[in-house]
Amino acid sequence: MEPIGIYGSAIILYIAYITRFLILQIRSGVTAFQQIDIQIEEAARVSGTNGIGKWKKILIPLITPGILGGALLVFLSALSELTVSSLLYASTSETIGVSILSFQQSGYSLYATAFSSIIVALIMLGYLVLFAVQRFWSRKVDKSK
């Protein structure tokens, strides 16, 4: 049986990114949960809401902005991440950060600027998506009154 070679593949980059950035997402989720007062859950229980209804109608709309904010933080950090990528990339799995560094070191500053502009556009797109989802959730919560 041949061993599975993950070094130099995209799989090792996924594993490295997950292990590096998972703590950021977990911390944002924990912070979102800590902001919910226990009295809200008690009020849901007193009003007769079961576990699934409590999550669907109360808890998920309250924690969604924190979770999405953490996801945007992870996304932004992963876009410009260079330390793990430069150690583990191969020619078939080159990331944006490594491409920008390669272009900059090769003297192709125009290409490096173009890739950097792509990162800025992705940051703006991520913010707009986060803003739209939060507005959608706030409308959904307001309609349930």
C-alpha positions in Angstrom: 0.0 0.0 0.0 1.4 3.3 -1.0 1.4 6.1 1.6 -0.8 9.1 1.1 1.4 12.0 0.1 -0.1 15.3 1.3 3.0 17.4 1.4 3.0 19.9 -1.4 -0.7 19.4 -2.1 -3.7 21.6 -1.3 -4.8 19.2 1.4 -1.9 20.2 3.6 -2.7 23.8 3.2 -6.3 23.2 4.2 -5.2 21.3 7.3 -2.7 24.0 8.2 -5.2 26.8 7.7 -7.8 25.0 9.8 -5.4 24.4 12.6 -4.1 28.0 12.4 -7.4 29.9 12.2 -9.8 27.6 14.0 -9.1 29.3 17.3 -10.1 32.7 15.9 -13.5 31.3 14.9 -14.0 29.5 18.2 -13.2 32.6 20.2 -15.7 34.7 18.2 -18.3 32.0 18.8 -17.6 31.8 22.5 -17.8 35.5 22.8 -21.1 35.6 21.0 -22.5 33.0 23.4 -21.2 34.8 26.4 -23.0 37.9 25.4 -26.4 36.1 25.7 -27.9 36.4 29.1 -29.1 33.3 30.8 -32.4 35.0 31.5 -33.2 34.9 27.7 -33.0 31.1 27.7 -35.0 30.9 30.9 -37.7 33.2 29.4 -37.9 30.9 26.4 -38.2 27.8 28.6 -41.0 29.5 30.7 -42.9 30.5 27.5 -42.9 26.9 26.4 -40.3 26.9 23.7 -38.6 23.6 23.2 -34.9 23.2 22.4 -35.1 23.5 18.7 -37.5 26.4 18.8 -35.2 28.2 21.3 -32.3 27.8 18.9 -34.2 28.8 15.8 -36.1 31.8 17.1 -33.8 33.2 19.8 -30.3 32.0 20.0 -29.3 31.7 16.3 -30.4 35.3 15.4 -28.5 36.6 18.5 -25.2 34.8 17.8 -25.2 35.1 14.0 -23.5 38.6 13.9 -20.7 37.4 16.2 -20.2 34.1 14.2 -20.2 36.0 10.9 -17.8 38.6 12.2 -15.4 35.9 13.3 -15.7 34.2 9.9 -14.9 37.5 8.2 -11.9 37.9 10.4 -10.7 34.4 9.5 -11.3 35.1 5.8 -9.3 38.3 5.9 -6.5 36.7 7.8 -6.3 33.7 5.5 -6.2 35.9 2.4 -3.0 37.6 3.3 -1.5 34.8 5.3 2.1 34.1 4.3 3.9 32.2 7.0 2.2 28.8 6.7 1.7 29.2 3.0 5.3 29.9 2.2 6.4 26.8 4.1 3.9 24.4 2.7 3.0 25.5 -0.9 3.9 23.7 -4.0 3.7 24.8 -7.7 0.3 23.2 -7.9 -1.1 24.9 -4.7 0.3 28.4 -4.7 -1.8 30.9 -2.6 -2.5 34.5 -3.3 0.0 35.7 -0.6 2.8 33.5 -2.0 2.0 34.8 -5.5 2.2 38.4 -4.4 5.5 37.7 -2.7 6.9 35.9 -5.7 5.9 38.7 -8.1 7.3 41.4 -5.7 10.6 39.6 -5.4 10.8 39.0 -9.1 10.4 42.7 -9.8 6.9 42.4 -11.2 5.4 45.0 -9.0 2.5 45.6 -11.4 1.3 42.0 -11.0 1.8 42.2 -7.3 -0.4 45.3 -7.2 -3.0 43.6 -9.3 -3.2 40.7 -6.9 -3.3 43.0 -4.0 -6.2 44.8 -5.6 -8.0 41.4 -5.8 -7.5 41.0 -2.0 -9.0 44.5 -1.4 -11.9 43.6 -3.7 -12.5 40.4 -1.8 -12.4 42.2 1.5 -15.0 44.6 0.3 -17.1 41.8 -1.0 -16.8 40.0 2.3 -17.9 43.1 4.1 -20.9 43.6 1.8 -22.0 40.0 2.2 -21.7 40.3 6.0 -23.7 43.5 6.0 -26.4 42.0 3.8 -26.7 38.9 5.9 -27.0 41.0 9.1 -29.7 43.2 7.6 -31.6 40.1 6.5 -31.4 38.6 10.0 -32.5 41.9 11.6 -35.5 42.0 9.3 -36.3 38.4 10.1 -36.1 39.1 13.9 -38.2 42.3 13.6 -41.0 40.5 11.6 -41.4 37.9 14.4 -42.6 40.5 16.9 
